[in-house]
């Protein structure tokens, strides 16, 4: 049945393609989520232009309230053709397709929100063009998150900054994770820098727990030197009380858990951080 749905979806998209040549369109999928009141939504967009291919393929857990005109009962039906909307602040995806036995698939077209630019202007931000609205809608951008950032002293971004954040993986969830840890990057560039340097929410949480008061720059520095959560846990499990700077020095000098275990097998069980580094540098 799932294969049949996707075949019908492909046929439907093919039949609509000529009429939607100038519009943003793509495919969607729905499956049940393990989270109560939620569903797994997949959105795919692909377009070939003179400058190359544009692709976007994402799956995220959304609440049923984000979907207008479709229910969990529809998803569990023996077979239903549905039209519904996937509602985002920057615009909506008008979807149609087929649902059966816990799976759904079909096609969507994008409709930009007519009030979105008014909302940006009220916040002192310039208008977004249609493509920017499309990218912000795909990323799940929320005006509420922007309001929280601005209230915390965030430098006022442009519409282009908001799109750049989305393109670099700075999602609403990511911003909320950082804010929950007491981290408040004050610009779009600062958020993008964190994301580009591999500072994820779980890593930031582990660092902040071990080293309260760690700054954004220190998080970036730790990641740039190859310090991950597993490396941090290695020294904690071996009884070492280290600082963030200690971890960077240990990583830079190649001190690993296997090296420490080898030293301990030779009776060196109470070595300081400096001792470990000195022995590693000496080729022990």
Buried (B, 14 or more C-beta within 10 A) or exposed (E): EBEEBBEBBEEBBEEBEEEBEEEBBBBBBBBEBEEEEBBBBBBBBEEEEEEEEEEBEEEBEBEBEBBEEBBBEBBBBEEBEBEBBBBBBBBBBBBBBBBBEBBBBBBBBBBBBEEBBEBBEEEEBEEBEEEBBBBBBBBBBBBEBBEBBBEEEBEBBBBEBBBBBBEBEBBBEBBBBBBEBEBBBEBBBBBBBBBEEBBBBEBBBBBBEBBEEBEBEBBBBBBEBEBBBEBBEBBEEEEBEBEBEBBBBBBEBEBBBEBBEEBEEEEBEEBEBEEBBEBBEEEE
